[in-house]
């Protein structure tokens, strides 16, 4: 994959969009096409985007969207919201709200399961989701890093995305940047991002 001349100036789309792409690929499936826009609206000294918006097309025919913003005026500087709408239900997750929650709507004929529910989720007592109280130097992903190191040291495969997942994510990112550079038109995701012989 050719990074192109702007490789050193990428911003919110590659930084935050990659997490959304990984999660959406895991939940919904492969992404085949991207239509994206990027802009720098609040960081005049930065030679990259501080916000991006993209529409995704999945191999299944479904559509999705990702929005990323670096210049957010919020109490903790970030918000993570995931919503998935399907023919049989809806899932809404607010992971970084002061009171994180998941809401699920189930359709169907069975009145016992139909309607909205809010599962009770108890944060880990040692690391609650109170991002606002953490000092700036705190590593927000310390459990993931510790698990990764432990699994490598004990000869186990680490949890998480594979190399193939990472390459697929970068292909979506590259398609998004190509779309934004061309004015937002749809760009196909490269299904084989490795150069021949790699």
C-alpha positions in Angstrom: 0.0 0.0 0.0 1.5 3.3 -1.0 1.2 5.9 1.8 1.5 8.8 -0.7 2.9 12.3 -0.1 0.7 13.1 2.9 1.8 10.1 4.9 3.4 12.2 7.6 0.3 14.5 7.9 -2.5 12.2 8.6 -4.7 12.8 11.6 -8.0 11.9 13.2 -9.2 9.4 10.4 -6.2 7.1 10.8 -5.9 7.6 14.6 -9.5 7.1 15.7 -11.1 5.7 12.5 -8.9 2.6 12.8 -10.5 1.6 16.1 -14.0 2.0 14.7 -13.1 0.1 11.5 -11.7 -2.8 13.5 -14.8 -3.0 15.7 -17.2 -2.6 12.8 -15.4 -5.3 10.7 -15.6 -7.6 13.7 -19.3 -7.0 14.4 -20.6 -6.5 10.8 -18.1 -7.9 8.3 -15.7 -6.9 5.6 -15.9 -3.3 4.2 -15.7 -3.1 0.4 -16.2 0.6 -0.3 -15.6 4.0 1.4 -16.9 7.5 0.8 -15.1 10.0 3.1 -14.6 13.7 3.8 -11.8 15.1 6.0 -11.2 18.7 7.2 -9.1 20.7 9.6 -11.5 23.1 11.4 -9.8 23.8 14.7 -6.1 23.0 14.5 -4.6 25.6 12.2 -1.0 24.7 13.1 -1.5 21.0 12.2 -1.0 19.9 8.6 -3.7 17.1 8.7 -7.3 16.6 9.5 -8.9 17.0 12.9 -12.2 15.5 11.8 -13.4 13.0 9.3 -16.7 11.4 8.3 -17.1 8.3 6.2 -19.9 6.1 4.8 -18.9 2.4 4.5 -20.4 -0.3 2.3 -20.1 -3.9 3.6 -19.7 -7.0 1.6 -23.2 -8.0 2.9 -24.6 -4.8 1.2 -25.2 -3.1 4.5 -24.1 0.5 5.2 -22.3 2.1 8.1 -20.7 5.4 9.1 -17.8 6.5 11.2 -17.1 10.0 12.4 -13.9 11.0 14.1 -13.1 14.3 15.8 -9.9 15.5 17.5 -11.1 19.0 18.4 -14.0 18.1 20.6 -15.0 20.3 23.5 -16.2 17.7 25.9 -15.6 17.0 29.6 -13.2 14.1 28.9 -12.1 15.1 25.4 -13.6 12.0 23.8 -16.8 10.2 23.3 -17.2 6.7 21.9 -20.7 5.8 20.7 -21.6 2.7 18.7 -25.1 2.1 17.3 -26.0 -0.9 15.1 -29.5 -1.1 13.5 -30.7 -4.4 12.1 -33.9 -5.9 10.9 -34.4 -7.8 14.2 -33.0 -5.3 16.7 -30.8 -2.4 17.7 -27.7 -2.1 19.9 -26.5 1.2 21.3 -23.3 1.4 23.4 -21.9 4.5 25.1 -18.5 3.4 26.3 -17.0 6.7 27.5 -20.0 8.4 29.0 -19.8 9.3 32.7 -22.1 6.3 33.2 -21.2 3.8 30.4 -24.1 1.8 29.2 -25.4 -0.6 26.6 -29.0 -0.6 25.4 -30.5 -3.4 23.3 -33.8 -3.4 21.4 -35.2 -6.8 20.3 -38.0 -7.2 17.8 -40.0 -10.3 17.3 -43.3 -11.8 18.5 -42.2 -13.0 22.0 -43.3 -10.3 24.5 -40.8 -11.6 27.0 -37.9 -10.5 24.9 -39.4 -7.7 22.7 -38.5 -4.1 23.5 -35.7 -2.2 25.1 -33.4 -3.6 27.8 -30.3 -2.1 29.5 -28.0 -4.9 30.7 -26.2 -4.1 33.9 -22.5 -3.9 33.3 -20.2 -3.6 36.3 -16.8 -1.9 35.5 -13.7 -3.6 36.9 -13.3 -2.2 40.4 -9.5 -1.7 39.9 -10.0 0.4 36.7 -13.4 2.0 36.5 -14.4 3.9 33.4 -14.0 7.2 35.0 -11.7 8.7 32.3 -12.0 12.2 33.6 -10.3 11.4 36.9 -7.2 9.7 35.4 -4.0 11.8 35.2 -2.9 12.6 31.7 0.1 10.2 31.9 -2.1 7.2 32.7 -1.9 4.5 30.1 -5.6 3.9 29.2 -4.8 0.5 27.7 -2.6 -1.0 30.4 -4.7 -4.2 30.8 -4.5 -4.9 27.1 -0.8 -4.3 27.0 -0.2 -6.4 30.1 -2.3 -9.2 28.6 -0.5 -9.1 25.3 3.0 -9.2 27.0 1.9 -12.1 29.3 0.5 -14.1 26.4 3.7 -13.6 24.3 5.9 -14.5 27.3 3.9 -17.7 28.0 3.9 -18.8 24.3 0.2 -18.1 23.7 -1.3 -16.2 20.8 -2.3 -12.7 22.0 -6.0 -11.7 21.8 -7.1 -9.1 19.3 -6.8 -8.4 15.6 -4.5 -10.4 13.4 -2.0 -9.2 10.8 -4.7 -9.7 8.2 -7.1 -7.7 10.3 -4.6 -4.9 10.5 -4.0 -4.9 6.8 -7.7 -4.9 6.0 -8.1 -1.9 8.4 -5.3 0.0 6.7 -6.9 -0.7 3.3 -10.1 0.9 4.5 -8.1 3.9 5.9 -6.3 4.3 2.6 -9.6 4.1 0.6 -11.0 6.8 2.9 -8.1 9.1 2.3 -8.3 8.5 -1.5 -12.0 9.3 -1.4 -11.5 12.5 0.6 -8.7 13.6 -1.8 -11.0 13.0 -4.7 -13.9 15.0 -3.3 -15.7 12.3 -1.3 -16.7 9.8 -4.1 -16.8 6.1 -3.3 -13.5 4.3 -3.5 -13.2 0.5 -3.5 -11.2 -1.1 -0.7 -8.1 -2.9 -1.9 -8.7 -6.5 -1.1 -5.0 -7.5 -1.5 -3.0 -4.6 0.1 0.4 -6.4 0.1 2.7 -5.9 -2.9 3.4 -9.0 -5.0 6.0 -11.3 -3.4 5.5 -9.9 0.1 
